[in-house]
Amino acid sequence: GSRKDSIKVVTDKKGSFQLYYQIDPGDKGCEAYEKIVARVKKDLPEGYTLDPEFDEESGRITLRISGPIGKEAPKNIVNKLTDSIRDETKEKKE
């Protein structure tokens, strides 16, 4: 599909932010979700924790990330994780 993948970043309170990402619902989504969670965990800097959630019906992934964060989600971390997510979900081109 050519659907533009959008990753929304929401900073709800000091000390945490959330990444929302839309993928396919159902089994295919579950697989992608597992991959994304594994990758994000690996890429999170020291001192940050991940609390992931997946809505199987809508295909929405919520990644809540907590750590030493001020009012703004740290750009470097957000960029790194967005890259990781895109990397995990792009169709592997042969």
NORGIGI-V479586 format. One record per pair of residues at least 6 apart in sequence whose C-alpha atoms are under 6 Angstrom apart, sorted by the first residue. I is the first residue (numbers start at 1). J is the second residue. Records with the same first field share a line. If there is no record, write none. Layout:
I: J ; J
This chain:
7: 20 ; 21
8: 19 ; 20
9: 18 ; 19
10: 17 ; 18
11: 17
14: 70 ; 71
15: 66 ; 67 ; 68 ; 69
16: 65 ; 66
17: 64 ; 65
18: 63 ; 64 ; 65
19: 62 ; 63
20: 61 ; 62
21: 60 ; 61
22: 59 ; 60
23: 29 ; 59
24: 59
25: 56 ; 57 ; 58 ; 59
26: 56
36: 85
47: 67
48: 66 ; 67
49: 65 ; 66
50: 64 ; 65
51: 63 ; 64
52: 62 ; 63
53: 61 ; 62
54: 60 ; 61
